[in-house]
């Protein structure tokens, strides 16, 4: 509850001026309501009781019309202020979510389903609208206008004032009881919506695979189950809303009835009350209870919105991962191009001298690095090792031995559970994240291609504005010049989302072109040539060699010739670094490595 209050109070603090204006307009609206009732009572008494001529009450009727117009405008003004508060709050919350998501660490970015995150950023934030556009204006009105009406009623007839004062608390008490139930149901509703959105988006993205493996029907049933769960949660909230409306109407009718009965007794039997006073109170009583009733309805909407705001707050809290280095992602993989490439990396460790990393390849050291994804899960353990600048480091081992995890630790995509990764003698976690990743490129086996032009997809790698000549030069260096010339509109040809229309080799070369634009100091490869034809593989190998000539290259290696050419080979086995050295050294002193090399030769992966 404290977190929710914090987020709401933060938004309210940012809109303090609007709240003050809302309070002033609510006070003016209360005066207009009382004035309208008083003028209407005066007009009715003069016309129907005193039998006055129309001309004698024309001024009163004119003022009454003006007050009614003012009341309408003030009500409209309160609504407009509420809408502006809601629009501003939603913009701020979406901006905060976007900032948190883009700054999230690798574990935080991988946590949860994409559809669920989209649902919170879109649907939950939209649902928060009611809190600011309806709940806050109604609550402000309820805090001012009923008190003003009660003061007027007490001055006119104390008995009616006491009746209204005693019956009024039943409405907020009922509101609180219903609101608590609504909040819980609202949180359940958004949990169901997030599950439904995540399941639906996952199934949609993998529809081709589902059809190929005959699992489409099963996922269709899973989507149906999630949809029904969301429907049931929504219907539960509507059921509470209908019950809330019925009970509030009953309380309002009962309150007005008691006041009307008491006025009738005083006016007709005891004759202790004038018609003007009785009629004025009879006009103000429905206004009094109607305000409280509308507040109850707004309270229900507000509690529903608080459930949505709670989901937003959970997501904001869940994406925090202080102290970890956070990659910029394109689609669930590490990005090939990251901004900030021209800035220096500055150490932030208190009390230490400023350290900087220039374009030159850095010295990378590992000091007793250990890492676990979870307490009882696979553990990676590496001793002390150092790599000189500009070296080619190959990480090899069986599947599941920890190769990719080790590369992510070296790159700063994961934070060690213990030990340190040092760059030029400074712990990597002390470097500014954006600047560090401005010096790193990561090329996977399946780089993501955005829906857009061929040139735009290459330019992403620069992290800055680049000219068409820069793009063309990078494409030529990556062996893409011939590909671009064959496209219908050259570099302006639109490519589909995910790279539809491009072959696997063309996607790899496009990823390399991004890296050529960036000119990184550290290059990470997840053996991007695996699965390609020999001609494409040769082109890529030439481009990789050119790109890596002025950078430190770290490769998760699968090809034997890649391993042979490495300056340093790290051989992993079940999460442990079993050996480190050149190809010939490991062949002589590490039997496991010799067995792996022999298996590669027999399998034809030389």
C-alpha positions in Angstrom: 0.0 0.0 0.0 2.9 2.3 0.7 4.2 1.9 -2.8 0.9 2.7 -4.3 0.5 5.7 -2.1 4.0 6.8 -3.2 3.2 6.7 -6.9 -0.2 8.4 -6.5 1.2 11.1 -4.2 4.1 11.7 -6.6 1.5 12.3 -9.4 -0.6 14.5 -7.1 2.5 16.6 -6.1 3.3 17.2 -9.7 -0.2 18.5 -10.3 -0.6 20.7 -7.2 -1.7 23.7 -9.2 -4.5 21.8 -10.8 -5.6 20.4 -7.4 -5.8 24.0 -6.0 -7.8 25.1 -9.0 -10.1 22.1 -8.6 -10.7 23.0 -4.9 -11.5 26.6 -5.8 -13.9 25.5 -8.6 -15.6 23.0 -6.3 -16.2 25.7 -3.7 -17.7 27.9 -6.4 -19.8 25.0 -7.6 -21.1 24.4 -4.0 -22.1 28.1 -3.8 -23.9 27.8 -7.2 -25.8 24.7 -6.0 -26.9 26.5 -2.8 -27.7 29.7 -4.7 -29.7 27.8 -7.3 -31.8 26.1 -4.6 -32.4 29.3 -2.8 -33.4 31.2 -5.9 -35.7 28.4 -7.0 -37.4 28.2 -3.6 -37.9 32.0 -3.6 -39.4 31.9 -7.1 -41.8 29.1 -6.3 -43.0 30.8 -3.1 -43.6 34.1 -4.8 -45.5 32.6 -7.8 -47.5 29.8 -6.1 -47.8 30.9 -2.5 -47.8 34.7 -2.7 -49.4 34.8 -6.1 -47.0 37.5 -7.3 -47.0 38.7 -10.9 -44.5 37.3 -13.4 -42.9 40.7 -13.9 -42.1 40.9 -10.1 -40.1 37.7 -10.2 -38.5 38.2 -13.7 -35.2 39.4 -12.1 -35.1 36.5 -9.8 -35.7 34.1 -12.7 -33.0 35.8 -14.7 -30.5 35.5 -11.8 -31.6 31.8 -11.5 -30.8 31.1 -15.1 -27.4 32.8 -14.8 -26.6 30.7 -11.6 -27.7 27.5 -13.4 -25.4 28.4 -16.4 -22.5 29.0 -14.0 -23.1 25.7 -12.3 -23.0 23.9 -15.6 -19.8 25.6 -16.6 -18.2 24.9 -13.2 -19.1 21.2 -13.5 -17.7 21.1 -17.0 -14.5 22.9 -15.8 -14.0 20.3 -13.0 -14.4 17.5 -15.6 -11.8 19.2 -17.9 -9.3 19.6 -15.1 -9.8 15.9 -14.2 -9.2 14.9 -17.8 -6.0 17.0 -18.0 -4.8 15.5 -14.7 -5.4 12.0 -16.1 -3.6 12.7 -19.4 -0.6 14.1 -17.6 -0.4 11.3 -15.1 -0.7 8.6 -17.8 2.0 10.3 -19.9 4.3 10.4 -16.8 3.7 6.8 -15.9 4.3 5.5 -19.4 7.5 7.6 -19.6 8.6 6.1 -16.3 7.9 2.6 -17.5 9.7 3.2 -20.7 12.7 4.5 -18.8 12.8 1.6 -16.5 12.4 -1.0 -19.2 15.1 0.5 -21.4 17.5 0.7 -18.4 16.7 -2.8 -17.2 19.5 -5.3 -16.7 19.7 -8.5 -18.8 17.9 -10.6 -16.1 15.2 -8.0 -15.6 14.7 -7.7 -19.3 14.3 -11.4 -19.7 11.9 -11.7 -16.7 8.2 -12.1 -17.6 6.4 -12.2 -20.8 6.6 -9.4 -23.4 2.8 -9.4 -23.8 2.3 -8.9 -20.0 4.7 -5.9 -20.1 2.8 -4.4 -23.0 -0.5 -4.9 -21.2 0.7 -3.0 -18.2 2.2 -0.2 -20.2 -1.0 0.2 -22.3 -4.0 -1.3 -20.6 -3.1 -0.8 -16.9 -2.0 2.8 -17.4 -5.2 3.5 -19.4 -7.3 2.0 -16.5 -5.6 4.5 -14.1 -7.4 7.3 -16.0 -10.5 7.0 -13.8 -8.6 7.8 -10.6 -7.5 11.2 -11.9 -10.4 12.1 -14.2 -13.3 10.9 -12.0 -12.2 9.9 -8.5 -10.2 13.0 -7.7 -12.7 15.6 -8.9 -15.6 13.8 -7.2 -13.6 13.5 -3.9 -12.7 17.2 -4.0 -16.4 18.1 -4.6 -17.4 15.7 -1.7 -14.9 17.3 0.6 -16.4 20.8 0.0 -20.0 20.9 -1.3 -21.8 18.6 1.2 -20.2 20.5 4.1 -21.4 23.8 2.6 -25.0 22.3 2.1 -25.0 21.0 5.7 -24.1 24.4 7.1 -26.9 26.0 5.2 -29.4 23.3 6.3 -28.4 23.6 9.9 -29.0 27.4 9.8 -32.4 26.9 8.3 -33.7 23.8 10.2 -31.6 21.9 12.7 -33.6 18.7 12.8 -33.1 18.2 9.0 -29.4 18.9 9.4 -29.1 16.2 12.1 -31.0 13.7 9.9 -28.6 14.3 7.0 -25.6 14.2 9.3 -26.6 10.9 10.8 -27.6 9.1 7.5 -24.6 10.5 5.4 -21.9 8.2 7.0 -23.7 5.1 5.8 -22.6 6.0 2.2 -18.8 6.3 2.8 -18.9 3.2 5.1 -20.5 1.2 2.4 -18.0 2.7 -0.1 -15.0 1.5 1.9 -16.4 -2.0 2.3 -17.1 -2.3 -1.4 -13.9 -0.5 -2.4 -11.7 -3.0 -0.5 -13.4 -5.9 -2.4 -13.1 -4.0 -5.7 -9.3 -3.3 -5.3 -8.6 -7.0 -4.8 -10.8 -8.0 -7.8 -9.1 -5.3 -9.9 -5.6 -6.7 -9.1 -6.9 -10.1 -10.0 -8.3 -8.7 -13.3 -5.0 -7.2 -14.4 -3.1 -10.3 -13.4 -5.5 -12.3 -15.7 -5.1 -9.6 -18.5 -1.3 -9.8 -18.3 -1.4 -13.6 -18.5 -3.8 -13.5 -21.4 -1.7 -10.8 -23.3 1.5 -12.7 -22.7 0.0 -16.0 -23.9 -1.6 -14.4 -26.9 1.6 -12.6 -28.0 3.8 -15.6 -27.5 1.5 -17.8 -29.6 1.3 -15.1 -32.3 5.0 -14.7 -32.6 5.6 -18.5 -32.7 2.6 -19.3 -34.8 4.7 -20.8 -37.6 6.5 -23.1 -35.2 3.3 -24.1 -33.5 1.8 -25.2 -36.8 4.9 -27.1 -37.9 4.9 -29.1 -34.6 1.1 -29.5 -34.5 0.7 -27.5 -31.3 -1.5 -24.7 -32.6 -4.7 -26.3 -31.2 -3.2 -26.7 -27.7 -2.1 -23.1 -27.6 -5.5 -22.1 -28.9 -7.0 -23.8 -25.9 -4.5 -22.0 -23.6 -5.5 -18.6 -25.1 -9.2 -19.5 -24.6 -8.5 -20.5 -20.9 -6.7 -17.2 -20.3 -9.4 -15.2 -22.0 -12.1 -16.9 -19.9 -10.1 -16.1 -16.8 -10.0 -12.4 -17.7 -13.7 -12.4 -18.6 -14.6 -13.9 -15.2 -12.4 -11.4 -13.3 -14.0 -8.5 -15.3 -17.6 -9.8 -14.6 -16.8 -10.0 -10.9 -15.9 -6.3 -10.9 -19.1 -5.5 -12.8 -21.1 -7.5 -10.3 -19.7 -5.5 -7.5 -20.4 -2.3 -9.4 -24.1 -3.2 -9.9 -24.4 -4.1 -6.2 -22.7 -0.9 -5.3 -25.1 1.2 -7.4 -28.2 -0.6 -6.0 -27.2 -0.1 -2.4 -26.2 3.5 -2.9 -29.5 4.3 -4.5 -31.3 2.6 -1.6 -29.4 4.6 1.0 -30.0 7.9 -0.9 -33.8 7.2 -1.3 -34.1 6.3 2.3 -32.2 9.4 3.5 -34.3 11.8 1.3 -37.5 10.0 2.4 -36.7 10.5 6.1 -35.9 14.2 5.5 -39.1 14.7 3.4 -41.2 13.0 6.1 -39.7 15.2 8.8 -40.3 18.3 6.8 -43.9 17.3 6.0 -44.6 16.8 9.8 -43.1 20.2 10.7 -44.9 22.0 7.8 -48.4 20.4 7.8 -48.9 19.1 11.3 -46.8 21.1 13.7 -46.9 24.2 11.4 -43.5 25.2 12.8 -41.8 25.6 9.4 -42.3 28.0 6.5 -42.9 26.8 3.0 -39.8 28.6 1.7 -37.6 26.9 4.3 -39.1 23.4 3.8 -38.9 23.7 0.0 -35.2 25.0 0.2 -34.2 22.0 2.3 -36.1 19.6 0.1 -34.2 20.9 -2.9 -30.8 20.7 -1.0 -31.3 17.2 0.4 -31.2 15.4 -3.0 -28.2 17.5 -4.0 -26.5 16.4 -0.8 -27.1 12.7 -1.2 -26.5 12.8 -4.9 -23.0 14.2 -4.4 -22.3 11.4 -1.9 -23.7 8.8 -4.2 -21.6 10.0 -7.2 -18.6 10.0 -4.9 -19.4 6.4 -4.1 -19.5 5.5 -7.8 -16.3 7.4 -8.3 -14.7 5.7 -5.3 -15.5 2.3 -7.0 -13.8 3.5 -10.2 -10.9 4.9 -8.1 -10.3 1.6 -6.3 -10.3 -0.2 -9.7 -7.8 2.3 -10.9 -5.7 1.7 -7.8 -5.4 -1.9 -8.7 -4.1 -0.9 -12.2 -1.7 1.6 -10.6 -0.5 -1.1 -8.3 0.5 -3.2 -11.4 2.3 -0.2 -12.8 4.2 0.2 -9.5 5.1 -3.5 -9.4 6.5 -3.3 -12.9 8.5 -0.2 -12.0 9.9 -1.9 -8.9 10.5 -5.2 -10.7 12.7 -3.6 -13.4 15.1 -2.0 -10.9 18.4 -3.8 -10.8 20.8 -1.4 -9.2 24.5 -2.0 -9.7 24.1 -4.3 -12.7 25.2 -3.3 -16.2 22.2 -3.1 -18.4 22.3 -3.9 -22.1 20.2 -2.2 -24.7 18.1 -4.7 -26.4 16.4 -4.9 -29.8 14.1 -7.8 -29.5 15.1 -10.1 -26.6 18.7 -10.4 -27.9 21.6 -8.1 -27.2 21.6 -5.1 -29.4 24.1 -4.9 -32.2 24.4 -1.1 -31.9 24.3 1.0 -28.7 24.3 4.7 -28.3 27.0 6.7 -26.5 29.9 5.3 -28.6 31.7 8.6 -28.7 31.7 9.2 -24.9 34.5 8.2 -22.6 33.8 5.6 -19.9 34.4 7.1 -16.5 34.7 5.1 -13.3 32.3 6.1 -10.5 33.9 4.2 -7.7 34.1 6.6 -4.6 37.6 7.7 -3.8 39.2 6.3 -6.9 40.9 8.2 -9.7 39.0 8.7 -12.9 39.7 6.0 -15.4 38.8 6.2 -19.1 38.6 3.8 -22.0 39.5 5.1 -25.4 38.8 3.5 -28.8 41.8 1.2 -28.2 40.9 -2.4 -27.2 41.0 -2.7 -23.4 42.7 -5.1 -21.1 40.1 -7.5 -19.6 40.7 -9.5 -16.4 38.6 -12.0 -14.5 39.2 -12.4 -10.8 37.6 -15.5 -9.2 34.3 -14.9 -11.0 31.3 -16.9 -9.9 27.7 -16.7 -11.1 24.3 -18.3 -10.4 21.0 -17.5 -12.0 19.1 -18.8 -8.9 20.3 -20.3 -5.6 19.8 -23.9 -6.5 20.6 -23.6 -10.2 23.7 -24.1 -12.4 26.8 -22.3 -11.1 29.6 -20.9 -13.2 33.1 -20.6 -11.6 36.2 -19.1 -13.3 39.5 -18.4 -11.7 42.0 -15.6 -12.4 42.6 -14.9 -16.1 43.7 -11.8 -18.1 43.4 -11.0 -21.8 45.6 -8.4 -23.6 44.2 -5.7 -25.9 43.2 -6.8 -29.4 43.3 -10.5 -28.7 40.9 -13.1 -30.2 39.4 -15.1 -27.4 37.5 -18.3 -28.1 35.1 -19.9 -25.6 34.5 -23.6 -26.3 32.9 -26.5 -24.6 29.8 -28.8 -24.7 26.3 -27.5 -24.8 25.3 -26.2 -21.4 28.8 -25.8 -20.1 28.4 -22.1 -19.5 29.9 -20.6 -22.7 27.3 -17.9 -23.3 27.0 -17.1 -19.6 30.8 -16.5 -19.4 30.7 -14.3 -22.5 27.8 -12.3 -21.0 29.8 -11.8 -17.7 32.9 -10.6 -19.6 30.8 -8.2 -21.6 29.0 -6.9 -18.5 25.6 -8.2 -19.5 25.4 -10.1 -16.3 26.7 -9.2 -12.9 28.9 -11.8 -11.1 27.6 -13.3 -7.9 31.1 -12.9 -6.5 34.5 -11.9 -7.9 35.1 -9.2 -10.4 35.5 -8.5 -14.1 38.0 -5.7 -14.6 38.5 -3.5 -17.7 41.8 -1.6 -17.8 42.2 -2.4 -14.1 38.8 -1.0 -13.0 35.8 -3.2 -12.0 33.4 -3.3 -15.0 30.4 -2.5 -12.7 31.9 0.9 -11.9 31.9 2.1 -15.5 29.0 4.1 -16.8 26.7 1.7 -18.6 25.8 3.6 -21.7 29.4 4.6 -22.5 30.7 1.1 -21.9 28.2 -0.5 -24.3 29.0 2.3 -26.7 32.3 0.4 -27.2 30.8 -3.1 -27.5 29.0 -4.9 -30.3 27.3 -8.3 -29.9 26.6 -10.3 -33.1 24.4 -13.3 -32.5 23.4 -16.1 -34.9 20.0 -14.5 -35.3 20.3 -10.7 -35.3 17.0 -8.8 -35.2 16.0 -6.8 -38.3 13.4 -4.1 -37.8 10.6 -3.2 -40.2 12.1 -0.3 -42.2 14.5 0.4 -44.9 17.7 -1.5 -45.6 19.8 1.6 -44.9 17.9 2.4 -41.6 18.6 -1.0 -40.3 22.3 -0.6 -40.9 22.4 2.9 -39.4 21.0 1.6 -36.1 24.5 0.4 -35.4 26.0 3.8 -35.2 24.0 5.1 -32.3 24.2 8.6 -33.9 23.3 10.4 -37.1 25.2 9.1 -40.1 25.4 10.0 -43.8 24.3 7.7 -46.6 28.0 7.4 -47.6 28.8 6.0 -44.1 26.1 3.4 -44.5 27.3 2.4 -48.0 30.9 2.1 -46.8 29.8 -0.1 -43.8 27.7 -2.2 -46.1 30.6 -2.7 -48.5 33.0 -3.7 -45.7 30.4 -6.3 -44.6 30.0 -7.7 -48.1 26.5 -6.2 -48.6 27.2 -4.0 -51.6 26.1 -6.7 -54.1 23.0 -7.5 -52.1 21.9 -3.8 -51.9 22.4 -3.4 -55.7 20.0 -6.3 -56.3 17.3 -5.0 -54.1 14.4 -3.2 -55.9 15.0 0.2 -54.4 18.6 -0.3 -53.3 19.3 0.9 -49.8 15.8 2.4 -49.6 14.1 -1.0 -50.0 11.8 -1.9 -47.1 12.6 -5.1 -45.3 10.0 -6.8 -43.1 9.8 -7.1 -39.4 12.4 -9.7 -38.2 14.1 -9.5 -41.6 11.5 -11.0 -43.8 12.8 -11.1 -47.3 16.4 -11.5 -46.3 18.4 -14.7 -46.1 20.3 -15.9 -43.0 23.6 -14.8 -44.5 22.2 -11.4 -45.5 21.0 -10.8 -41.9 24.4 -11.7 -40.6 26.2 -9.3 -43.0 23.7 -6.6 -42.0 24.6 -7.1 -38.4 28.3 -6.9 -39.3 27.6 -3.6 -41.2 26.2 -2.2 -38.0 29.4 -3.1 -36.2 31.5 -1.5 -39.0 29.6 1.8 -38.4 30.2 1.6 -34.7 33.8 0.6 -34.8 33.7 -1.1 -31.4 36.6 -1.8 -29.1 35.1 -5.2 -28.0 33.3 -7.5 -30.3 31.2 -10.5 -29.1 30.3 -13.3 -31.5 28.1 -16.3 -31.0 29.7 -18.1 -34.0 27.5 -16.3 -36.6 28.7 -18.4 -39.5 27.1 -21.7 -38.3 24.5 -23.1 -40.7 25.5 -20.9 -43.7 26.7 -22.1 -47.1 30.5 -22.1 -47.7 30.5 -19.0 -50.0 28.6 -16.9 -47.6 30.7 -18.2 -44.7 33.9 -17.1 -46.5 32.6 -13.6 -47.1 31.6 -13.3 -43.5 34.9 -14.6 -42.2 36.8 -12.0 -44.3 34.5 -9.2 -42.9 34.9 -10.5 -39.4 38.7 -10.6 -39.7 38.7 -7.0 -41.0 36.3 -5.8 -38.2 38.3 -7.6 -35.4 41.7 -6.3 -36.6 41.4 -3.3 -34.3 39.3 -4.8 -31.5 39.3 -7.5 -28.8 37.1 -10.3 -30.1 35.3 -12.8 -27.9 33.7 -15.7 -29.7 31.6 -18.6 -28.5 33.2 -21.0 -31.0 31.8 -24.0 -32.8 34.0 -24.3 -35.8 37.5 -25.9 -35.4 39.2 -23.3 -37.7 37.8 -20.5 -35.5 39.3 -22.3 -32.4 42.7 -22.8 -34.1 43.1 -19.1 -35.0 42.3 -17.8 -31.5 45.0 -16.2 -29.4 43.5 -17.7 -26.3 41.0 -20.5 -25.9 38.8 -20.9 -22.7 37.6 -24.5 -22.4 34.5 -24.8 -20.3 33.0 -28.0 -18.7 29.9 -28.0 -16.5 30.3 -24.4 -15.5 34.0 -24.6 -14.7 37.0 -23.2 -16.6 39.0 -26.4 -17.2 41.8 -24.9 -19.2 43.0 -21.8 -21.0 45.7 -21.4 -23.6 46.4 -21.7 -27.3 45.2 -24.6 -29.4 48.4 -26.6 -29.4 48.9 -26.1 -25.7 45.4 -27.4 -24.8 45.8 -30.4 -27.1 48.9 -31.4 -25.2 47.8 -30.9 -21.6 43.9 -31.2 -21.6 42.5 -34.6 -22.7 38.9 -33.3 -22.7 39.9 -30.6 -25.2 41.7 -33.2 -27.4 38.6 -35.4 -27.4 36.4 -32.5 -28.4 38.8 -31.5 -31.3 38.8 -35.2 -32.5 35.1 -35.3 -32.4 34.9 -32.1 -34.5 37.3 -33.6 -37.1 35.3 -36.8 -37.4 32.1 -34.8 -37.7 33.5 -32.8 -40.5 33.6 -29.4 -38.7 37.2 -28.7 -39.5 
